[in-house]
Amino acid sequence: MEIIVNLDVMMAKRKVSSKELASAIGITEANLSLLKRGKVKGVRFDTLAKICTYLDCQPGDILEHRPQ
């Protein structure tokens, strides 16, 4: 199972910088970078909800499942 993180795409569509988003949702830019690259083992629903609220999107706009 492969989960693709499209957070960088959504941020570009909304013209939001990493610094701006990280500050708005209360995480470090380093952790946001790891999340954008899909290098995390999990994400808290609370964090995902904050991202979606700030970017005015749905979780499916950020996360995608691509079967291998």
Secondary structure by P-SEA (a helix, b strand, c coil): cbbbbaaaaaaaaacccaaaaaaaacccaaaaaaaaacccccccaaaaaaaaaaacccccccbbbbcc
